[in-house]
């Protein structure tokens, strides 16, 4: 498997990169070595969660350096109650 598969691509200067339509979470600017999997891991979300709020990403293996994407806000996992004892 190609180790560069899915890495961020440097766009040509004439390409206008679409932004997410609305972001409930935080905006993130893609860096040269980023992949969606690495970004998801960094922010404790899944690739599918990122894709769900970024309809401008048509192919999860193609993101661009400088592209602004939305990192969704994810509800914290509930803490289970302590057993009564």
Secondary structure in CASP SS format (residue, H / E / C, confidence):
PFRMAT SS
TARGET T0000
AUTHOR 0000-0000-0000
METHOD secondary structure of the structure
MODEL  1
X C 1.00
X C 1.00
X C 1.00
X C 1.00
X C 1.00
X C 1.00
X C 1.00
X C 1.00
X E 1.00
X C 1.00
X C 1.00
X C 1.00
X C 1.00
X C 1.00
X C 1.00
X C 1.00
X C 1.00
X C 1.00
X C 1.00
X C 1.00
X C 1.00
X C 1.00
X C 1.00
X C 1.00
X E 1.00
X E 1.00
X E 1.00
X E 1.00
X E 1.00
X C 1.00
X C 1.00
X C 1.00
X C 1.00
X C 1.00
X C 1.00
X H 1.00
X H 1.00
X H 1.00
X H 1.00
X H 1.00
X H 1.00
X H 1.00
X C 1.00
X C 1.00
X C 1.00
X C 1.00
X H 1.00
X H 1.00
X H 1.00
X H 1.00
X H 1.00
X H 1.00
X C 1.00
X C 1.00
X C 1.00
X C 1.00
X C 1.00
X C 1.00
X C 1.00
X C 1.00
X C 1.00
X C 1.00
X C 1.00
X E 1.00
X C 1.00
X C 1.00
X C 1.00
X E 1.00
X E 1.00
X E 1.00
X E 1.00
X E 1.00
X C 1.00
X C 1.00
X C 1.00
X C 1.00
X C 1.00
X C 1.00
X C 1.00
X C 1.00
X C 1.00
X C 1.00
X C 1.00
X C 1.00
X C 1.00
END
